[in-house]
Amino acid sequence: MALRFGVGVALVVVAHVVLVKKWNSWAGGEDEVAPSIETIGVPSELHEPITETPIVASAPVNTETVPHPKPSPQPDPEPKFADEADLEEVSADEESPVEEGSPVEEEEEEEEQEDEDLEIDQQKFRDLLAKYGEETPESSDIEHTDEERVDYSEGDESPAGDEGVEQEVVSEDEAGSEDDLKEWTGIKKSDIQVETDSEDEEVEEESEDEPPPPPPQPSRKRGGQRDIDEDYGNSLITNEEDWAIKEELDRADQEFNYEKARTLYRALLFKHPDSPRARYGLAQTFDRQAEKERSNVMLDLAITGYKDALAAPNITDILFIQIASRLIDRLRFRGHHVKAVPIHNLLIQKFNTTPEYRTDLAITYLMVNRLEDARLVLKELLRYWNQDPFALAHYGLILKLQGNIHGCIKYFKEGLETAFKPLSDPRLYFHYGDALARIGKESEAMKVYDSAVAMGLFRSRYQRSLYNVDRLAARPWWTQEETTYGPFFKILEKNWIKIRDEAAMAFKLNGTFRDEAEGLRDKGNWKQFELFARGSKMKKNCEITPFTCSLIGSFEPAATCKRGQSKFSIMDAGTHIWPHCGPTNCRLRAHLGLIVPSGLRIRVANITRTWEEGKVMVFDDSFEHEVWHDGDSLRLVLIVDVWHPELTMKEKLSLSPI
């Protein structure tokens, strides 16, 4: 019994010697010496070797698949120690002399005892391996967390040994330089750790059924337009330089106090003078202050700031568009439409495949009545985008304003009726319907108007004004009492003869009455003599007609009406005025008849009336109205626009002039 136990212990010692040699061979080969026990601080009485796994950049080591190197030749061959089956085979060979002549029961009992002893030693081996079998760190090594391990989930090639041969350390030349690796992955080779055995098994099992992953993609610097971070809301307007200071920029953007925000932006610009977002943010502080204080001085500073921001280097496309669009809007609001043209051209040059920037330029030309310039822009656009509904409809609008009534209808029809999404500019439907009405297609014109009403663009098929306060009462004809301005109208009626004589005297002076310039005449002659316009007194004309001007000037709802006019209107016999609407519902229009021959008619909506000498009639000219002069002599009336009686004083002060 004691002999058998001694044999078992000897077997364990032999196996342990073999294991030590194999550990040394795995750690560095036959010629390399593993770190000493004293070097790594392991208690010397244990005298157990430490497993040192080589760090390989190209692939993790799989210890189960790499064959063990054979030991040097010895006089007495040592048993092969690979797994528990090999251990059992070796123990059986050593026990065979002892088993001769023993009873079967005794042999089985002794073999069971031997298995128990061997099992204990195997457990000791596992404990030692678990305790000292990790790679040996050197004094220069850095401890890495799981977060610092190489992550191949983004498409980088996961290194694995596929050939089942002894893994060799790849040389610096074969694996590539450390700078190349860092350029691709952003991680140094010294940061790469070997995966565990269990992970190696999973990689090998998956590699049998799945194709190899794609090669690693080069990494690049975070930030800027090229690298959109979904978690950062300002990625599209932040270039690579601004990315480094994005937190400071965000804090400045969130500051509502103008002076504090400007201080933050200026501090950033002192250190980063080329920052597009800092320049843009600084301009926005003046813009917001201008809107709140209604200050043209602040607005001019904002415009200057936007120009400076637009000139910043390396600006992202989205930020460029934001700045340019706001700059154009502010220049238009300031009345500097011509100064906006170079900004339009910058957008067109930078985004040459986007037709919207050409149509925006055409709109700016339309705002200053440069019709031919606008037409040429859209004509060039339609050469390349001949189905663009916006360009087609606005090209039709320009032709209409230039007097080409028949030619404009084709473009209106193609642009408005074939658009995937209905265009929402009421002026297009206003002029399209007007063009149809002028060629005698009144029913088709009403269909166009009704479609615009359904889209919420007009208040009704007859009331098609564009600048409205929606809550105001609307009716085609008003009585003097309904306007609440009856006493003033009575004063006009009482003095109608003196007013007529002043108008006749002014008419005798050459060049005082001017032709109507809005293109509303179908035929005949129609001239006007302005007294007040957009809330301002026409001083030279009022010197000719002082009495009439004094009456109007003394009545505030007429003298301060920024959305109206006061004027004498003279019309020759045989004149016809096309159906048309005034621009706003914020005013009412009063007519005082001064010279009224027979054969005169005026239609407002679907109600037709005529004038009387010395009488005032009031209508809402935001409704469609039309005039016929079928008489044989001049017609003369005084026109006085007054504020709609339901407007508040605050609204009157805030409404822009028309």
VOGU-3710 file (C-alpha; in Angstrom, 3 decimals, decimal comma):
1> malrfgvgva> 0,000/0,000/0,000  2,752/2,414/1,015  4,678/1,485/-2,104  1,747/2,230/-4,338  1,206/5,550/-2,642  4,881/6,435/-3,167  4,616/5,580/-6,837  1,650/7,893/-7,162  3,567/10,759/-5,567  6,487/10,116/-7,913
11> lvvvahvvlv> 4,159/10,333/-10,881  2,891/13,720/-9,740  6,466/15,002/-9,348  7,374/13,789/-12,840  4,304/15,406/-14,300  5,139/18,619/-12,513  8,664/18,687/-13,972  7,219/18,255/-17,449  4,746/21,033/-16,852  7,502/23,419/-15,703
21> kkwnswagge> 9,434/22,828/-18,922  6,364/23,370/-21,048  5,558/26,593/-19,258  9,068/27,829/-19,901  8,825/26,843/-23,573  5,520/28,687/-23,969  6,833/31,775/-22,234  9,823/32,416/-24,409  11,174/29,287/-26,102  14,042/26,946/-25,179
31> devapsieti> 16,635/29,736/-25,171  14,726/32,238/-23,023  14,642/32,266/-19,267  11,390/32,966/-17,467  11,400/35,701/-14,797  12,683/34,426/-11,475  10,410/33,912/-8,538  12,247/36,574/-6,584  11,789/39,123/-9,401  7,996/39,030/-9,313
41> gvpselhepi> 7,676/38,659/-5,552  6,248/35,102/-5,340  7,099/33,318/-2,027  10,237/31,265/-2,673  9,047/28,272/-0,693  6,394/27,555/-3,340  8,967/27,360/-6,122  6,229/27,260/-8,763  6,861/28,805/-12,210  4,894/31,745/-13,546
51> tetpivasap> 3,163/31,546/-16,920  4,245/34,376/-19,181  2,076/34,804/-22,256  3,700/36,755/-25,108  1,857/39,953/-26,137  1,147/39,652/-29,859  -0,522/42,521/-31,748  -1,847/40,414/-34,595  -3,658/37,636/-32,783  -4,450/36,370/-29,283
61> vntetvphpk> -2,788/33,108/-28,242  -5,012/30,058/-28,008  -3,249/27,648/-25,600  -5,515/24,713/-26,392  -4,840/24,685/-30,118  -1,097/25,460/-30,118  0,937/22,197/-29,959  3,530/21,971/-27,237  7,190/21,924/-28,266  8,966/18,655/-27,589
71> pspqpdpepk> 11,558/18,657/-24,752  15,237/18,119/-25,395  16,302/14,448/-25,761  16,907/12,733/-22,406  18,412/9,357/-21,605  15,067/8,259/-20,172  12,098/9,612/-22,196  9,713/11,608/-20,043  6,014/10,825/-20,235  3,828/13,150/-22,358
81> fadeadleev> 1,609/15,259/-20,132  -1,301/16,831/-22,039  -4,509/16,041/-20,185  -6,046/13,747/-17,567  -6,294/10,822/-19,997  -2,544/10,917/-20,528  -1,965/10,996/-16,766  -4,131/7,896/-16,278  -2,253/6,057/-19,051  1,129/6,860/-17,509
91> sadeespvee> -0,010/5,759/-14,030  -1,241/2,464/-15,428  2,146/1,735/-17,015  4,023/2,425/-13,770  1,676/0,301/-11,649  1,813/-2,858/-13,748  4,706/-4,604/-11,840  2,979/-4,115/-8,497  -0,306/-5,576/-9,671  1,159/-9,064/-10,406
101> gspveeeeee> -0,034/-11,753/-7,978  -2,548/-9,428/-6,135  -6,160/-10,339/-5,671  -8,624/-8,548/-7,935  -10,549/-6,973/-5,055  -7,321/-5,601/-3,532  -6,180/-4,224/-6,854  -9,478/-2,405/-7,418  -9,387/-0,938/-3,903  -5,805/0,228/-4,322
111> eeqededlei> -6,564/1,700/-7,780  -9,464/3,686/-6,332  -7,181/5,045/-3,598  -4,563/5,875/-6,214  -7,177/7,725/-8,314  -8,194/9,758/-5,286  -4,575/10,708/-4,577  -4,009/11,609/-8,217  -7,231/13,645/-8,288  -6,005/15,652/-5,315
121> dqqkfrdlla> -2,744/16,426/-7,103  -4,600/17,459/-10,252  -6,676/19,857/-8,198  -3,476/21,317/-6,736  -2,173/21,794/-10,274  -5,298/23,736/-11,267  -5,066/25,940/-8,176  -1,455/26,769/-8,920  -2,244/27,492/-12,534  -5,134/29,765/-11,586
131> kygeetpess> -2,995/31,641/-9,069  0,242/32,050/-11,032  -0,707/31,309/-14,616  -1,461/34,936/-15,670  0,957/36,912/-17,824  3,818/38,469/-15,889  3,691/42,273/-15,960  6,934/44,161/-16,188  7,656/47,305/-14,241  6,934/49,468/-17,321
141> diehtdeerv> 3,574/47,844/-18,095  0,344/49,754/-17,511  -2,684/48,048/-16,070  -5,543/48,104/-18,574  -9,239/47,962/-17,858  -11,805/46,180/-19,982  -12,733/49,501/-21,566  -9,174/49,902/-22,879  -9,148/46,562/-24,677  -9,304/46,584/-28,442
151> dysegdespa> -12,913/46,681/-29,598  -13,618/45,094/-32,970  -17,333/45,700/-32,927  -16,954/48,646/-35,321  -15,652/46,494/-38,167  -11,985/46,085/-37,232  -10,565/42,686/-38,033  -10,497/40,463/-34,945  -7,108/38,725/-34,869  -7,258/34,963/-34,460
161> gdegveqevv> -4,896/32,095/-35,166  -6,458/30,054/-37,953  -3,661/27,641/-38,912  -3,295/25,586/-35,721  0,499/25,853/-35,685  2,808/27,289/-33,086  2,061/31,021/-32,776  5,095/33,205/-33,357  5,559/36,803/-32,318  5,194/38,981/-35,430
171> sedeagsedd> 8,110/41,287/-36,062  7,779/45,069/-36,128  8,136/45,159/-39,922  5,544/42,433/-40,530  2,928/43,831/-38,152  3,403/47,431/-39,197  4,697/50,321/-37,164  3,029/51,518/-34,012  2,173/54,831/-35,715  0,296/52,988/-38,485
181> lkewtgikks> -1,706/51,054/-35,928  -2,537/54,194/-33,994  -3,579/55,964/-37,206  -6,068/53,223/-38,050  -7,480/52,424/-34,662  -6,403/55,201/-32,315  -4,792/52,539/-30,031  -1,118/51,736/-29,502  0,147/48,164/-29,763  1,164/48,331/-26,117
191> diqvetdsed> -2,524/48,857/-25,253  -3,584/45,557/-26,840  -4,123/42,625/-24,460  -4,500/38,978/-25,176  -8,019/37,617/-24,982  -8,920/34,759/-22,612  -9,011/31,116/-23,659  -12,777/31,019/-23,594  -12,991/34,015/-25,933  -10,474/32,336/-28,264
201> eeveeesede> -12,688/29,277/-28,429  -15,689/31,394/-29,373  -13,721/33,215/-32,071  -12,517/29,931/-33,572  -15,972/28,395/-33,480  -17,513/31,423/-35,163  -14,767/31,614/-37,779  -15,732/28,182/-39,091  -19,253/29,313/-40,062  -18,925/33,063/-40,646
211> ppppppqpsr> -16,826/34,969/-43,189  -13,906/36,962/-41,807  -14,745/40,520/-40,724  -13,775/43,463/-42,965  -10,324/44,995/-42,640  -9,869/47,820/-40,160  -10,838/51,284/-41,336  -8,571/54,274/-40,740  -9,702/56,409/-37,840  -9,929/60,176/-38,008
221> krggqrdide> -10,210/63,062/-35,657  -13,568/63,419/-33,983  -15,675/66,473/-34,644  -16,656/68,677/-37,501  -19,022/68,164/-40,352  -17,404/64,869/-41,421  -18,051/63,117/-38,131  -21,613/63,541/-36,921  -22,164/62,653/-33,307  -25,833/61,804/-32,937
231> dygnslitne> -25,687/62,708/-29,257  -24,453/66,251/-29,943  -27,083/68,581/-31,328  -24,666/71,088/-32,878  -22,531/68,612/-34,825  -23,597/69,936/-38,218  -22,485/73,490/-37,453  -19,278/72,603/-35,581  -16,064/72,269/-37,549  -12,972/70,437/-36,294
241> edwaikeeld> -11,486/73,528/-34,661  -14,732/74,412/-32,876  -15,111/70,828/-31,699  -12,345/71,390/-29,160  -14,262/74,308/-27,602  -17,815/73,116/-28,154  -18,675/73,148/-24,448  -17,687/76,817/-24,141  -19,606/77,646/-27,322  -22,696/75,868/-26,023
251> radqefnyek> -22,549/77,798/-22,765  -22,354/81,067/-24,679  -25,254/80,019/-26,924  -27,415/79,360/-23,867  -26,747/82,741/-22,265  -29,793/84,982/-22,724  -28,223/88,163/-21,387  -26,830/90,047/-24,381  -23,833/91,556/-22,613  -22,838/88,348/-20,831
261> artlyrallf> -23,157/86,367/-24,052  -21,049/88,905/-25,919  -18,387/88,716/-23,208  -18,236/84,922/-23,574  -18,031/85,046/-27,375  -15,354/87,740/-27,356  -13,271/85,760/-24,885  -13,484/82,763/-27,223  -12,589/84,884/-30,233  -9,576/86,292/-28,419
271> khpdsprary> -8,148/82,756/-28,235  -9,802/81,380/-31,389  -10,285/84,317/-33,785  -11,272/82,035/-36,692  -14,093/80,248/-34,831  -17,174/80,336/-37,119  -19,610/79,558/-34,314  -18,192/82,255/-32,033  -18,478/84,856/-34,810  -22,004/83,706/-35,593
281> glaqtfdrqa> -23,050/83,726/-31,959  -21,707/87,240/-31,444  -23,733/88,486/-34,425  -26,850/86,804/-33,054  -26,619/88,733/-29,798  -26,946/92,013/-31,724  -29,719/90,537/-33,869  -31,820/89,504/-30,864  -31,273/92,860/-29,194  -32,279/94,675/-32,397
291> ekersnvmld> -35,563/92,781/-32,549  -36,364/93,406/-28,903  -35,437/97,091/-28,917  -36,449/97,736/-32,552  -33,046/99,289/-33,071  -31,535/99,821/-36,511  -28,176/100,478/-34,863  -28,154/96,985/-33,348  -29,443/95,546/-36,629  -26,563/97,109/-38,546
301> laitgykdal> -24,117/95,613/-36,032  -25,763/92,222/-36,512  -25,456/92,513/-40,292  -21,759/93,366/-39,960  -21,293/90,411/-37,619  -23,005/87,987/-39,985  -20,753/89,133/-42,827  -17,719/88,530/-40,623  -18,983/85,069/-39,643  -19,563/84,177/-43,279
311> aapnitdilf> -15,895/84,912/-44,011  -14,628/82,514/-41,322  -12,330/79,726/-42,601  -13,329/76,052/-42,632  -16,984/76,821/-42,014  -19,356/73,859/-42,292  -21,924/73,846/-45,079  -24,899/73,860/-42,733  -23,576/76,808/-40,748  -22,725/78,643/-43,971
321> iqiasrlidr> -26,332/78,255/-45,122  -27,709/79,397/-41,761  -25,566/82,519/-41,657  -26,116/83,457/-45,305  -29,885/82,951/-45,076  -30,185/85,067/-41,947  -27,961/87,755/-43,439  -30,139/87,942/-46,558  -33,258/88,165/-44,407  -31,810/90,996/-42,299
331> lrfrghhvka> -30,624/92,904/-45,376  -34,079/92,616/-46,921  -35,701/93,794/-43,697  -33,326/96,749/-43,567  -34,235/97,607/-47,160  -30,764/96,781/-48,520  -31,947/94,317/-51,143  -29,169/95,085/-53,607  -26,561/94,405/-50,910  -28,069/90,942/-50,483
341> vpihnlliqk> -27,330/89,983/-54,098  -23,630/89,075/-53,482  -24,709/86,807/-50,616  -27,149/85,066/-52,938  -24,355/84,569/-55,441  -22,119/83,018/-52,774  -24,820/80,433/-52,043  -25,330/79,736/-55,741  -21,607/79,246/-56,342  -21,105/77,056/-53,273
351> fnttpeyrtd> -24,230/74,922/-53,829  -24,547/75,019/-57,578  -26,833/71,978/-57,751  -29,505/73,478/-55,487  -32,129/75,459/-57,471  -33,681/77,091/-54,384  -30,809/79,545/-54,040  -31,453/80,850/-57,554  -35,154/81,311/-56,870  -34,282/83,193/-53,668
361> laitylmvnr> -32,168/85,581/-55,720  -35,084/86,083/-58,110  -37,360/86,904/-55,149  -34,918/89,562/-53,944  -34,981/91,139/-57,409  -38,790/91,016/-57,372  -38,865/92,862/-54,039  -37,191/95,883/-55,645  -39,163/95,566/-58,882  -36,162/94,489/-60,941
371> ledarlvlke> -38,355/92,242/-63,010  -35,996/91,613/-65,888  -33,138/90,607/-63,589  -35,480/88,189/-61,828  -36,722/86,794/-65,129  -33,202/86,100/-66,397  -32,300/84,260/-63,178  -35,354/81,996/-63,456  -34,909/81,508/-67,193  -31,404/80,158/-66,583
381> llrywnqdpf> -32,690/77,968/-63,755  -35,410/76,435/-65,956  -32,794/75,393/-68,507  -31,601/72,766/-66,025  -34,660/72,240/-63,802  -37,500/72,678/-66,275  -40,048/71,005/-63,997  -39,308/73,036/-60,876  -42,782/74,218/-59,734  -41,510/77,184/-57,735
391> alahyglilk> -39,477/78,520/-60,649  -42,303/77,923/-63,129  -44,904/79,737/-61,019  -42,635/82,697/-60,314  -41,590/82,921/-63,947  -45,303/83,184/-64,720  -45,629/85,909/-62,072  -42,861/87,960/-63,691  -44,418/87,643/-67,137  -47,742/88,758/-65,657
401> lqgnihgcik> -46,186/91,808/-64,013  -44,444/92,643/-67,296  -47,824/92,620/-69,019  -47,554/89,281/-70,850  -50,993/88,077/-69,755  -51,409/85,237/-72,237  -47,829/84,002/-71,872  -47,884/83,829/-68,077  -50,860/81,448/-67,767  -48,918/78,431/-69,049
411> yfkegletaf> -46,253/78,805/-66,371  -48,786/79,491/-63,626  -50,700/76,372/-64,591  -47,645/74,104/-64,714  -46,194/75,489/-61,510  -49,342/75,636/-59,361  -51,397/72,720/-60,629  -48,641/70,126/-60,983  -46,658/70,854/-57,814  -46,205/67,799/-55,572
421> kplsdprlyf> -46,797/70,075/-52,577  -49,043/73,136/-53,132  -47,152/76,416/-53,150  -48,284/78,647/-50,315  -47,567/82,123/-51,698  -50,978/83,847/-52,119  -49,543/86,308/-54,649  -49,178/83,503/-57,158  -52,874/82,593/-56,959  -53,797/86,285/-56,862
431> hygdalarig> -52,088/86,987/-60,171  -52,963/83,656/-61,783  -56,660/84,269/-61,209  -56,311/87,873/-62,318  -54,666/86,764/-65,575  -57,507/84,339/-66,258  -60,101/87,028/-65,525  -58,414/89,460/-67,911  -58,710/87,062/-70,842  -62,379/86,482/-70,092
441> keseamkvyd> -62,123/83,241/-68,101  -63,876/84,506/-64,960  -65,207/81,103/-63,919  -61,742/79,549/-64,057  -60,383/82,514/-62,106  -62,926/81,905/-59,345  -61,852/78,259/-59,143  -58,274/79,388/-58,589  -59,395/81,785/-55,864  -61,547/79,125/-54,207
451> savamglfrs> -58,605/76,706/-54,122  -56,531/79,373/-52,385  -59,342/79,955/-49,876  -59,349/76,216/-49,124  -55,615/76,429/-48,360  -56,200/79,379/-46,038  -54,439/81,893/-48,308  -57,449/84,191/-48,905  -60,234/85,188/-46,537  -62,838/84,649/-49,284
461> ryqrslynvd> -63,037/84,427/-53,051  -63,640/88,211/-53,156  -61,494/89,381/-50,232  -57,994/88,555/-51,403  -55,831/91,116/-49,582  -52,394/89,912/-48,537  -51,639/91,926/-45,374  -54,418/91,320/-42,901  -55,465/91,365/-39,282  -57,758/88,365/-39,276
471> rlaarpwwtq> -60,060/89,344/-36,441  -61,347/92,506/-38,184  -64,953/92,645/-39,377  -65,279/92,256/-43,134  -68,071/93,511/-45,410  -67,893/94,999/-48,925  -69,886/98,159/-48,194  -70,029/100,160/-44,943  -72,403/102,873/-43,753  -70,935/106,024/-42,219
481> eettygpffk> -72,358/105,013/-38,852  -70,739/101,556/-39,005  -67,345/103,162/-39,487  -67,799/105,408/-36,377  -66,257/108,193/-38,485  -69,573/109,803/-39,453  -68,797/113,299/-38,115  -65,642/113,564/-40,203  -67,423/112,423/-43,325  -70,118/115,022/-42,694
491> ileknwikir> -67,415/117,723/-42,609  -66,181/116,571/-46,000  -69,665/116,580/-47,425  -70,296/120,060/-46,041  -67,174/121,435/-47,755  -67,329/119,418/-50,966  -67,552/122,440/-53,306  -64,458/124,130/-51,868  -62,639/120,815/-52,050  -63,720/120,418/-55,707
501> deaamafkln> -62,458/123,871/-56,632  -59,037/123,171/-55,104  -58,824/119,927/-57,086  -59,815/121,677/-60,338  -57,139/124,342/-59,754  -54,525/121,663/-59,190  -55,626/119,824/-62,318  -55,046/122,908/-64,459  -51,386/122,877/-63,440  -49,365/120,767/-65,834
511> gtfrdeaegl> -47,738/117,649/-64,381  -49,500/117,644/-61,028  -51,760/114,632/-61,712  -49,883/111,439/-62,477  -50,964/108,336/-64,327  -51,981/105,341/-62,285  -48,909/103,100/-62,202  -50,212/99,760/-60,956  -51,340/98,390/-64,301  -55,009/98,296/-63,343
521> rdkgnwkqfe> -56,409/100,032/-66,436  -58,008/97,990/-69,132  -58,611/101,077/-71,247  -58,965/104,849/-70,902  -57,110/107,330/-68,686  -56,861/107,483/-64,925  -54,737/110,023/-63,025  -54,130/110,780/-59,355  -52,914/113,632/-57,144  -51,579/112,470/-53,759
531> lfargskmkk> -52,130/114,448/-50,535  -51,149/111,884/-47,876  -49,374/108,561/-48,352  -48,393/105,934/-45,746  -49,112/108,304/-42,893  -47,060/111,190/-44,289  -48,151/114,502/-45,743  -47,147/115,343/-49,326  -45,980/118,880/-48,625  -45,625/120,197/-52,178
541> nceitpftcs> -49,059/119,018/-53,212  -50,621/120,259/-49,993  -49,255/123,724/-50,757  -51,486/123,641/-53,848  -54,519/122,307/-51,960  -54,100/123,621/-48,392  -57,763/123,577/-47,386  -58,349/119,930/-48,272  -55,100/118,902/-46,602  -56,041/120,772/-43,435
551> ligsfepaat> -59,322/118,875/-43,188  -57,650/115,505/-43,624  -54,685/116,438/-41,419  -57,009/117,308/-38,554  -58,545/113,843/-38,540  -56,099/111,373/-37,008  -57,543/108,078/-38,432  -56,924/109,522/-41,905  -53,727/111,533/-41,386  -51,889/108,693/-39,584
561> ckrgqskfsi> -53,161/105,833/-41,740  -49,837/104,193/-42,679  -51,611/101,640/-44,799  -53,523/104,025/-46,979  -53,623/107,202/-49,071  -55,609/110,368/-49,514  -55,742/111,673/-53,101  -57,767/113,213/-55,877  -58,724/110,758/-58,631  -59,738/111,835/-62,108
571> mdagthiwph> -60,974/109,477/-64,823  -61,728/110,017/-68,494  -64,860/108,752/-70,168  -64,524/105,300/-71,684  -62,222/104,032/-68,944  -62,454/100,521/-67,503  -60,536/99,440/-64,399  -59,819/95,726/-64,055  -61,196/93,844/-61,045  -58,607/94,184/-58,302
581> cgptncrlra> -58,169/94,081/-54,523  -56,383/96,405/-52,148  -53,359/95,085/-50,247  -54,766/95,105/-46,700  -57,949/94,802/-44,631  -56,619/97,308/-42,098  -58,244/100,280/-43,802  -61,560/101,460/-45,198  -61,838/103,665/-48,282  -64,129/106,687/-48,493
591> hlglivpsgl> -65,084/108,352/-51,830  -66,429/111,899/-51,908  -68,116/112,620/-55,267  -66,949/115,958/-56,758  -67,752/115,667/-60,499  -70,058/112,721/-61,268  -71,444/112,407/-64,816  -73,883/109,703/-65,783  -72,750/106,245/-66,880  -70,508/105,516/-63,859
601> rirvanitrt> -70,512/102,225/-61,952  -68,414/100,633/-59,230  -68,749/96,998/-58,166  -67,450/95,790/-54,791  -67,673/91,999/-54,448  -71,050/91,289/-56,072  -72,742/94,632/-55,219  -72,688/97,522/-57,732  -73,333/101,187/-56,912  -72,549/104,680/-58,245
611> weegkvmvfd> -71,356/108,047/-56,891  -73,267/111,173/-55,951  -71,817/114,675/-55,948  -71,262/115,931/-52,411  -71,830/112,508/-50,834  -69,415/110,100/-49,128  -69,663/106,352/-49,674  -67,448/103,874/-47,831  -66,294/100,409/-48,886  -63,625/97,894/-47,941
621> dsfehevwhd> -61,211/97,895/-50,860  -59,637/94,596/-49,737  -62,650/93,108/-51,526  -62,516/92,802/-55,301  -63,795/95,961/-56,982  -64,162/97,107/-60,584  -64,979/100,458/-62,218  -66,669/101,401/-65,518  -66,921/104,905/-66,908  -69,429/104,746/-69,740
631> gdslrlvliv> -70,224/108,476/-69,581  -69,019/111,341/-71,763  -67,021/113,574/-69,401  -64,433/113,575/-66,606  -65,153/111,973/-63,273  -63,497/113,539/-60,165  -63,586/112,144/-56,616  -61,657/112,635/-53,359  -60,370/109,347/-51,918  -59,595/109,207/-48,177
641> dvwhpeltmk> -58,334/106,021/-46,526  -58,960/105,614/-42,794  -57,895/102,999/-40,244  -60,278/100,098/-39,773  -62,315/101,120/-36,702  -61,653/97,852/-34,857  -57,879/98,272/-34,794  -56,321/99,090/-31,431  -53,881/101,937/-30,953  -51,082/99,411/-30,344
651> eklslspi> -51,847/97,710/-33,657  -51,908/101,014/-35,517  -48,482/101,883/-34,162  -46,951/98,486/-34,850  -48,271/97,858/-38,373  -45,779/98,501/-41,158  -46,582/101,080/-43,855  -48,089/100,032/-47,197
//
